[in-house]
C-alpha cells in the first residue's frame, strides 16, 4: 500500500490486507460521527420536507436551508467512498420512513405549519389555523355536551319537584298524621318492588295450593300453605320495602323455590287461568263491598256531631235556662228590620260553626256596626246558640236568634216538603235499613239533615223577613275572609238570586242533578244549563215576591213527591226555582270544594271573599283536610272556658 493510502486508512480506522492490497470495507469513523451528529439530521429533515415544501410557493427561509444542506452533502461526497454513501443513503431512507410512520399527524392540513415551525421566537404561533379550528370544534362539542347534561339535570329536578307536589296534594287528604314526601322510601320509584313481589308470590302460592290439593299432592300443598303464611306474616301491612322485616329476602327465596317446584309438578295453563279468573271475580266483589262500606262510614262520619261540640251545646243550654229572663235579650233589636243595614241569614244547629261564620264576617267588616245577623236554629240548640252569643257578642254588630219551631205558619198544609216528610213512604225510605234503595249511591241523600226544616227554610225568606229588601244567605260551613258589603251594590239585573256558577266543560250542569228522562224536566229546562252553588247567595226579596219564587218552589216540590224529578236535597229544587233568575257573581266571591277537593290552589283560597267547606270533610270533623282546617280554626278562641271544658282542640 502506498504511504498516502496507508496514512488515510490509518486516519479512517480502516483495515487492509497484510499483503498491502487495496483498501477493503473502508469506513472512516470520524466522518461518520460528523455525519450523524451534524449533517444527517439536516439531510433527513430536508428529505422529509422536500416533498412538502415543493407545494409551497412562498417559503424563502426554508429554501435557503435546503441549499445549504445540498452544499454540505456535495462536500461530504468528495470525502466519502461510494460504498459509504450507499450505506448512508439506505439509512437515510429508513430513517425518513420511520419518522413518517411515527408522525401520522403530518397531512395536507399541516402544510401551513412549515413556516411557523422554524420560528422559535414566537411560541404562540406553534398552533396552525387547522389545529386551532379542530381545537375550537372540540371545545364547542364539549360545551354542547355540558349544556345537554345540564338541561337533562334541570329537567329531572323539575320532574321530581312536580311529582313531589302532586304527591303532597293527594297525601294531605288521604293520610292522617305525619307524612313526608322526602321519606327514604319515596326516593326510588320502585321502593315497593319487594313488597309487590311477595304479594305476587302469595297469589301464585294460593293458585298452586288449590291445584295441589285437587291433585292429591298433600305434601306440596302443606308446604305451600306454610310458605304463604310466612310471607303474609312478613308483608303484613307494609306498603314499602323499608317497612318489611329483615327476613323478607330469605322468605322471598324460599317461596320462589317452592313455587318453582310447584310449577314443575302442577303447571297447567288452563287451570291457572281459571283460578286467576275466579280470584279476580272474588277480589272485585270484595272491592265493591269495601267501597260501599267506606261510603257508608264516610257518610256516617259526616252526619255525626263530635263529642266536643255536643258537650259545648249541652253546657251552654243548661246555663242559658239558668239565666233570668231579663238577661236573655240581645241589644240593638231596633236594627233587625232596618232595610238600610247589611242583613245576613244563617240557619244552623251547630254552635261552633255558627260562631265561626259570625266572627269571621265581623272581623273582616269595615263597618261592623252596620251588620245584622239573623240566626235560626232548632229547639234542641236554641238555648245553646243564645247563650254563646250572649257570652260572646259580635262587637257592635246586631244579632238575633230564633227557633224554627216558633214559625207556626210553617206547617204541612202550607209546606209540601213537610207534608211529604210525614208520609209513610218517606219514613220507610229514611228509617228502614233494608230498603231496596239503600244502596251506596243513595246514602248521601239519606242524610237526616233533609228531615230538618232548617235546610228548606231558604225557600221562605220573604215570609221569615217580610220587611227586608235584600239579604245575604250564608251556610254554616263557610268562612268569610273579606268585607262583603260590596255585594249589596251588585246589580242583579232584575234577577232574584246572585250566586257563583260552578259548571265546567261537562260537570255541575243541570243534567247532573235532574232527571231529564222525565218529560216535565226535558220540556222546561236545558240539560247543559250551568249550575250554581248555595252557601253565599244574595237574594233580592222584592223581586222574589214579584215573581212568586216560593210558589214556583211549591209547584216543583209537589211534582217530586215520589222523587222522580230529582233526589232529595235543596240544590236541585233551587236550580228549578231560580232557573233564568240567577245572576252570576265573580268566582272570587265564593270558592267551593274545601270539604272534598284537595287540589284547590292556595292563591285562589287566599283571594276568595268566602271559602266553603262543602262536602263530607267538614272542618270541625276529624276527617277534615289538614291543609284547609287552619282557615277555619283561627276564628275559634280555644282558650274560652267552655271550649276548654269540652276538650275542643285546634
C-alpha positions in Angstrom: 0.0 0.0 0.0 1.4 3.4 -0.9 2.2 5.6 2.1 -0.6 8.2 1.4 -3.2 5.5 1.3 -1.9 3.8 4.4 -2.0 7.1 6.2 -5.5 7.8 5.1 -6.5 4.3 6.1 -5.0 4.7 9.4 -6.8 8.0 9.9 -10.0 6.5 8.9 -9.5 3.4 11.1 -9.8 1.1 8.1 -8.4 -2.4 7.8 -6.1 -3.5 4.9 -4.8 -6.8 3.9 -1.4 -7.7 5.3 -0.1 -8.1 1.8 -0.7 -4.4 1.1 -3.6 -5.0 -1.2 -6.3 -2.4 -2.0 -8.4 -0.9 0.8 -11.4 -3.2 1.8 -14.5 -2.1 3.8 -13.4 1.5 4.1 -15.4 3.3 6.9 -13.8 6.4 8.3 -15.2 6.7 11.9 -14.6 10.5 12.3 -16.5 11.3 9.2 -19.4 9.1 10.1 -19.5 10.7 13.6 -19.6 14.1 12.0 -22.4 13.0 9.6 -24.7 11.5 12.2 -24.2 14.3 14.7 -24.5 17.4 12.4 -25.3 16.7 8.8 -27.6 13.7 9.0 -30.4 15.5 10.8 -30.3 18.3 8.3 -30.3 15.8 5.4 -33.2 13.8 6.9 -35.2 17.0 7.7 -34.6 18.1 4.1 -35.6 14.8 2.7 -38.9 14.9 4.7 -39.7 18.5 4.0 -38.6 18.4 0.4 -41.9 16.9 -0.9 -43.9 19.1 1.5 -42.1 22.3 0.6 -42.5 21.6 -3.1 -46.1 22.5 -2.8 -45.4 25.8 -1.0 -44.8 28.9 -3.1 -43.6 31.3 -0.5 -41.0 29.8 1.8 -37.7 31.7 1.4 -36.0 30.8 4.7 -36.7 27.1 4.2 -35.4 27.2 0.6 -32.1 28.7 1.8 -31.8 25.9 4.4 -32.2 23.3 1.7 -29.5 24.9 -0.5 -27.0 24.9 2.5 -27.9 21.2 3.1 -27.2 20.4 -0.5 -23.8 22.1 -0.4 -22.9 20.2 2.7 -23.9 16.9 1.1 -21.8 17.6 -2.0 -18.7 18.3 0.1 -19.3 15.1 2.0 -19.4 13.2 -1.2 -15.9 14.3 -2.1 -14.7 12.8 1.2 -16.6 9.6 1.5 -16.3 6.5 -0.8 -19.2 5.3 -3.0 -19.9 2.3 -0.7 -20.2 4.5 2.4 -22.5 6.9 0.5 -24.8 4.0 -0.5 -25.0 2.8 3.2 -25.8 6.4 4.3 -28.4 6.7 1.6 -30.0 3.5 2.7 -30.0 4.6 6.4 -31.5 8.0 5.4 -34.4 6.4 3.6 -35.1 4.0 6.5 -35.0 6.9 9.0 -37.3 9.0 6.8 -39.9 6.2 6.5 -39.8 5.6 10.3 -40.3 9.3 11.0 -43.2 9.5 8.6 -44.9 6.5 10.1 -44.5 7.8 13.7 -45.7 11.2 12.7 -49.1 10.3 11.3 -50.5 13.8 12.0 -48.4 15.2 9.1 -51.1 15.6 6.4 -52.2 18.0 3.8 -53.8 20.2 6.5 -50.3 20.7 8.1 -48.7 22.4 5.1 -49.3 25.7 6.6 -47.4 24.6 9.7 -44.0 24.6 8.0 -43.5 28.4 8.0 -44.4 28.6 11.7 -42.3 25.5 12.6 -38.9 27.3 12.2 -39.9 30.4 14.2 -38.6 29.8 17.7 -39.2 33.4 18.7 -43.0 33.2 18.8 -44.2 30.1 20.7 -47.8 31.2 20.4 -47.7 30.6 16.7 -46.8 26.9 17.0 -50.6 26.0 16.6 -51.6 26.2 13.0 -55.0 27.5 11.9 -56.1 23.9 11.2 -55.2 22.9 14.7 -57.0 26.0 16.1 -60.1 25.1 14.2 -60.1 21.5 15.4 -59.5 22.6 18.9 -62.4 25.1 18.7 -64.6 22.3 17.3 -63.7 20.0 20.2 -64.4 22.8 22.7 -67.8 23.5 21.1 -68.7 19.8 21.2 -67.7 19.7 24.8 -69.8 22.7 25.7 -72.8 21.3 23.8 -72.4 18.0 25.8 -72.2 20.0 29.0 -75.3 22.0 28.1 -77.3 18.8 27.3 -76.2 17.2 30.5 -77.2 20.4 32.5 -80.5 20.6 30.7 -81.3 17.0 31.5 -80.4 17.5 35.1 -82.6 20.6 35.3 -85.5 18.7 33.6 -85.0 15.8 36.1 -85.1 18.2 39.0 -88.3 19.8 37.7 -90.0 16.4 37.2 -89.1 15.4 40.7 -90.4 18.7 42.1 -93.7 18.3 40.2 -94.1 14.7 41.2 -93.5 15.7 44.9 -96.1 18.5 44.6 -98.7 16.1 43.1 -98.0 13.5 45.8 -98.3 16.2 48.5 -101.7 17.2 47.1 -103.1 13.7 47.4 -101.4 12.8 50.7 -102.9 15.6 52.7 -106.5 14.3 52.2 -105.7 10.6 52.2 -103.3 10.2 55.1 -103.9 11.5 58.6 -101.0 12.2 60.8 -97.4 12.7 59.9 -96.2 12.2 56.3 -93.3 13.5 54.3 -92.7 13.2 50.6 -89.0 13.2 51.3 -89.0 9.9 53.2 -86.4 7.4 52.1 -88.8 5.0 50.5 -90.1 7.8 48.2 -86.7 8.4 46.7 -86.9 5.4 44.5 -89.8 4.8 42.1 -89.5 1.0 42.8 -89.3 1.3 46.5 -92.1 -1.2 46.9 -90.8 -3.7 44.4 -90.1 -6.4 47.0 -93.5 -5.9 48.6 -95.2 -6.3 45.3 -93.1 -9.4 44.5 -94.0 -11.1 47.8 -97.7 -10.3 47.2 -97.5 -11.8 43.7 -95.8 -14.9 45.2 -98.6 -15.2 47.7 -101.2 -15.1 44.9 -99.3 -17.8 42.8 -98.9 -19.8 46.0 -102.7 -19.8 46.6 -103.3 -20.9 43.0 -100.8 -23.8 43.2 -102.1 -24.8 46.6 -105.6 -25.3 45.2 -104.2 -27.3 42.3 -102.0 -29.3 44.6 -105.0 -30.2 46.8 -107.1 -31.1 43.8 -104.4 -33.5 42.5 -103.8 -35.1 46.0 -100.3 -33.7 46.3 -100.7 -33.1 50.0 -97.0 -32.6 50.9 -96.7 -29.9 48.4 -100.0 -28.4 49.5 -98.9 -28.2 53.1 -95.5 -26.7 52.1 -97.2 -24.0 50.0 -99.6 -23.2 52.8 -96.7 -22.9 55.2 -94.7 -20.5 52.9 -97.9 -18.5 52.2 -98.4 -18.0 55.9 -94.7 -17.0 56.4 -94.9 -14.5 53.6 -98.1 -13.0 54.8 -96.6 -12.5 58.2 -93.6 -10.7 56.8 -95.6 -8.5 54.5 -98.3 -7.6 57.0 -99.4 -4.0 56.3 -96.2 -2.9 54.6 -96.5 -0.5 51.7 -92.8 0.0 51.0 -89.7 -2.2 51.1 -88.4 -0.2 54.1 -91.4 -1.5 56.1 -90.5 -5.1 55.5 -89.0 -7.4 58.2 -85.2 -8.1 57.7 -86.1 -11.7 56.9 -88.0 -10.8 53.8 -85.2 -11.7 51.4 -85.0 -15.2 52.9 -88.8 -15.7 52.6 -88.8 -14.5 49.0 -86.0 -17.0 48.2 -87.8 -19.9 50.0 -91.1 -19.1 48.4 -89.5 -18.9 45.0 -88.1 -22.4 45.4 -91.4 -23.8 46.4 -93.2 -22.1 43.5 -90.6 -23.5 41.1 -91.2 -27.0 42.4 -95.0 -26.5 42.2 -94.7 -25.2 38.6 -92.8 -28.3 37.5 -95.3 -30.6 39.1 -98.6 -28.8 38.7 -98.4 -26.1 35.9 -101.4 -26.2 33.7 -102.1 -23.0 31.7 -105.9 -23.6 31.6 -106.2 -24.4 35.2 -104.1 -21.4 36.3 -106.2 -19.2 34.1 -109.4 -20.4 35.5 -108.1 -20.0 39.1 -106.9 -16.5 38.4 -110.3 -15.5 36.9 -112.1 -16.8 40.0 -109.7 -14.9 42.2 -110.2 -11.7 40.2 -114.0 -12.0 40.4 -113.8 -12.6 44.2 -111.5 -9.5 44.5 -113.9 -7.4 42.5 -116.7 -8.4 44.8 -114.6 -7.5 47.9 -113.7 -4.2 46.4 -117.4 -3.3 45.7 -118.3 -4.4 49.3 -115.4 -2.3 50.8 -116.3 0.7 48.6 -119.9 0.5 49.8 -118.8 0.2 53.4 -116.3 3.1 53.0 -119.1 5.3 51.5 -121.4 4.4 54.3 -118.8 5.1 57.0 -117.8 8.4 55.4 -121.5 9.5 55.3 -122.0 8.4 58.8 -118.9 10.4 59.9 -120.3 13.4 58.1 -123.6 13.1 59.9 -122.3 12.8 63.4 -121.5 15.6 65.7 -118.2 15.4 67.6 -118.4 14.8 71.4 -116.8 18.2 72.0 -119.4 20.1 70.1 -122.2 18.1 71.7 -120.7 18.8 75.1 -120.5 22.5 74.3 -124.1 22.7 73.2 -125.3 20.9 76.4 -123.3 23.0 78.8 -124.5 26.2 77.1 -128.1 25.1 77.1 -128.0 24.3 80.8 -126.5 27.7 81.6 -128.9 29.6 79.4 -132.0 28.2 81.1 -130.5 29.2 84.5 -130.4 32.8 83.3 -133.1 35.2 84.4 -135.5 36.2 81.6 -134.2 39.8 81.5 -130.7 38.7 80.7 -131.7 36.6 77.7 -132.2 39.5 75.4 -129.8 40.9 72.8 -129.1 44.6 72.5 -129.9 46.8 69.4 -133.1 44.9 68.5 -134.3 48.0 66.6 -131.8 47.2 63.8 -133.5 43.9 62.9 -135.9 45.4 60.4 -133.8 48.3 59.2 -133.5 47.8 55.4 -130.6 50.3 55.2 -128.3 47.9 57.1 -126.5 44.7 55.9 -128.6 41.7 56.8 -127.4 38.1 56.9 -129.5 34.9 57.2 -127.8 31.9 58.9 -129.7 28.7 59.6 -127.7 26.2 61.7 -127.8 23.7 64.5 -124.0 23.8 65.1 -123.0 26.4 67.7 -119.3 26.3 66.9 -119.8 26.5 63.2 -122.2 29.5 63.5 -119.8 31.3 65.7 -117.0 31.0 63.1 -119.3 32.4 60.4 -120.3 35.4 62.6 -116.8 36.0 63.9 -115.1 35.9 60.5 -117.7 38.2 59.0 -117.3 40.8 61.7 -113.5 40.6 61.9 -113.3 41.4 58.2 -116.0 44.0 58.0 -115.2 47.7 57.6 -118.2 48.9 59.5 -119.3 46.1 61.9 -122.0 48.3 63.5 -124.0 48.1 60.2 -124.2 44.4 60.1 -127.2 42.4 61.3 -127.2 38.6 61.8 -130.4 36.6 61.7 -129.8 33.2 63.2 -132.4 30.4 63.1 -131.8 27.1 64.8 -133.9 24.2 66.1 -135.5 23.7 69.5 -132.7 21.5 70.8 -129.9 24.1 70.1 -131.9 27.3 70.7 -130.7 27.8 74.3 -127.0 27.0 73.4 -127.0 29.3 70.4 -128.4 32.2 72.5 -126.1 31.6 75.4 -123.0 31.5 73.2 -123.7 34.9 71.6 -124.8 36.4 74.9 -121.4 35.4 76.3 -119.5 36.3 73.1 -121.4 39.3 71.5 -120.2 40.1 67.9 -118.8 43.6 68.9 -121.0 46.4 67.6 -123.0 44.2 65.2 -126.5 43.1 65.9 -127.5 39.5 66.3 -130.8 37.8 66.8 -131.6 34.0 67.4 -134.9 32.4 66.5 -136.4 28.9 66.9 -137.7 27.4 63.6 -140.4 25.6 65.6 -141.8 29.0 66.6 -142.8 29.7 62.9 -146.4 28.5 63.2 -147.2 29.3 59.6 -144.6 26.7 58.5 -146.8 23.6 58.6 -147.6 20.6 56.4 -150.7 22.3 55.0 -148.5 25.1 53.6 -145.2 23.5 53.0 -145.1 20.5 50.6 -141.8 19.1 51.9 -143.2 18.9 55.5 -146.3 17.0 54.2 -144.0 14.6 52.2 -141.8 14.0 55.2 -144.9 12.9 57.2 -145.8 10.3 54.6 -145.3 6.6 55.3 -143.2 6.1 52.1 -140.7 8.8 53.2 -140.4 7.4 56.7 -139.7 4.0 55.3 -137.1 5.5 53.0 -135.3 7.1 55.9 -135.7 4.7 58.7 -135.9 1.2 57.2 -132.3 -0.1 56.9 -133.1 -2.9 54.3 -134.9 -0.6 51.9 -134.2 -1.5 48.3 -132.9 2.0 47.5 -130.4 1.9 50.4 -127.5 1.4 48.0 -124.2 3.3 48.4 -125.2 5.7 45.6 -128.2 6.9 47.6 -126.5 7.1 51.0 -125.7 10.8 50.7 -129.4 11.6 50.1 -130.4 9.7 53.2 -128.7 12.3 55.4 -131.1 13.2 58.3 -130.4 16.9 57.6 -133.0 16.6 54.9 -135.6 15.9 57.6 -134.9 19.3 59.1 -136.8 22.3 58.0 -133.7 24.4 58.6 -132.5 23.0 55.3 -135.7 24.1 53.4 -136.2 27.4 55.2 -134.1 29.1 52.5 -137.2 28.9 50.2 -139.3 31.1 52.6 -137.0 34.1 53.2 -139.7 36.7 52.4 -142.0 35.1 55.0 -139.3 35.0 57.6 -138.1 38.6 57.0 -141.1 40.4 55.4 -139.7 43.9 55.9 -136.3 43.5 54.3 -135.4 44.2 50.7 -132.1 42.3 50.4 -130.5 39.6 52.4 -127.3 37.6 52.1 -127.8 33.9 52.8 -124.8 32.1 54.3 -124.3 28.4 55.1 -122.7 27.4 58.4 -119.7 25.6 56.8 -118.2 28.8 55.3 -115.5 31.3 56.4 -115.6 34.9 55.5 -112.2 36.4 54.6 -113.1 39.9 53.2 -115.6 42.6 53.7 -118.9 41.6 51.9 -120.7 44.9 51.8 -120.0 45.4 48.1 -122.4 42.6 47.4 -125.3 44.8 48.3 -124.3 47.1 45.4 -124.2 44.4 42.8 -126.9 44.9 40.1 -128.7 41.6 39.7 -130.3 42.9 36.5 -133.8 42.0 37.6 -132.9 38.6 38.8 -133.7 37.2 42.3 -130.6 35.2 43.1 -126.9 36.3 42.9 -124.6 33.2 43.1 -121.3 31.9 41.8 -121.6 29.4 39.0 -120.0 26.0 39.4 -120.2 24.4 36.0 -117.1 23.4 34.0 -116.9 21.9 30.5 -119.0 18.8 31.3 -119.8 18.8 35.0 -122.1 20.6 37.5 -124.7 21.3 34.8 -128.4 20.6 35.1 -128.2 17.1 33.8 -126.1 16.1 36.8 -128.8 17.0 39.3 -132.1 16.5 37.4 -133.8 13.5 35.7 -134.1 14.6 32.1 -135.8 11.4 31.2 -138.9 12.9 32.8 -140.9 14.9 30.2 -141.6 17.7 32.7 -137.8 18.3 33.1 -136.9 17.8 29.5 -139.6 20.2 28.2 -138.8 23.1 30.6 -135.0 23.0 31.2 -131.7 22.9 29.3 -129.6 19.9 30.3 -126.4 22.0 29.6 -127.5 25.0 31.7 -124.9 26.0 34.2 -125.4 25.1 37.9 -124.6 27.4 40.8 -123.9 27.0 44.4 -125.7 27.6 47.7 -123.6 28.8 50.5 -123.3 32.5 49.8 -126.3 33.9 47.9 -127.6 37.5 47.6 -131.4 37.4 47.4 -133.5 40.4 46.2 -136.6 39.9 48.3 -138.6 42.5 46.4 -138.1 40.6 43.1 -138.7 37.4 45.0 -142.2 38.5 45.9 -142.9 39.9 42.5 -142.0 36.6 40.7 -143.6 34.4 43.4 -140.5 32.3 43.9 -142.0 30.4 46.8 -145.0 29.4 44.6 -142.6 28.1 41.9 -140.8 26.1 44.5 -144.0 24.6 45.8 -145.1 23.6 42.3 -141.9 21.6 41.6 -141.8 20.1 45.1 -145.3 18.8 44.8 -144.4 17.2 41.4 -141.5 15.4 43.1 -143.4 13.6 45.8 -142.2 10.3 44.5 -138.6 11.6 43.9 -138.9 11.1 40.1 -137.6 14.6 39.2 -134.5 14.7 41.5 -133.1 13.0 44.5 -133.5 14.6 47.9 -131.8 17.9 48.7 -132.2 21.6 48.2 -129.9 22.4 45.3 -132.0 20.6 42.6 -135.2 22.4 43.5 -133.2 25.6 43.8 -131.9 25.1 40.2 -135.5 24.7 39.0 -137.0 27.5 41.1 -134.3 30.1 40.2 -134.0 29.0 36.5 -133.2 32.0 34.4 -133.5 34.2 37.5 -129.9 33.8 38.8 -127.2 36.5 38.2 -123.6 35.0 38.1 -121.2 36.6 40.5 -117.4 36.7 40.2 -115.9 33.4 41.2 -113.6 35.1 43.7 -116.6 35.9 45.9 -117.2 32.3 46.7 -114.6 29.4 46.4 -116.0 26.0 47.0 -114.7 22.5 47.5 -112.7 22.7 50.7 -114.7 19.7 52.0 -113.8 17.3 49.2 -111.2 18.7 46.8 -107.5 18.5 47.9 -106.1 20.3 44.9 -107.5 23.9 45.3 -104.8 26.4 44.6 -103.5 28.3 47.6 -103.7 31.7 45.9 -107.3 31.0 44.9 -108.2 30.4 48.6 -106.3 33.5 49.8 -108.0 35.7 47.3 -111.5 34.5 48.0 -114.0 36.6 49.9 -115.8 33.4 51.2 -114.4 29.9 51.3 -116.9 27.0 51.5 -116.3 23.5 53.1 -119.0 21.8 51.1 -118.6 18.1 51.1 -118.2 15.5 53.9 -114.8 16.7 55.3 -116.2 19.5 57.4 -113.5 21.5 59.3 -115.0 20.5 62.8 -114.6 16.8 62.0 -111.6 14.6 62.4 -111.7 13.7 58.8 -111.2 17.3 57.7 -108.3 18.0 55.3 -105.5 19.4 57.4 -104.3 21.9 54.8 -107.6 23.7 54.9 -108.5 23.4 58.5 -106.4 26.4 59.8 -108.6 28.8 57.7 -111.5 27.8 60.0 -109.8 27.2 63.4 -108.2 30.7 63.5 -111.6 32.2 64.3 -112.1 30.0 67.4 -110.9 31.0 70.8 -109.6 27.7 72.1 -108.8 29.4 75.4 -112.5 30.0 76.1 -113.7 28.3 79.3 -116.5 26.4 77.6 -114.2 25.3 74.8 -111.5 24.1 77.2 -114.1 22.3 79.4 -115.3 20.3 76.4 -111.7 19.5 75.3 -112.1 21.0 71.9 -108.6 21.2 70.4 -107.1 23.0 67.5 
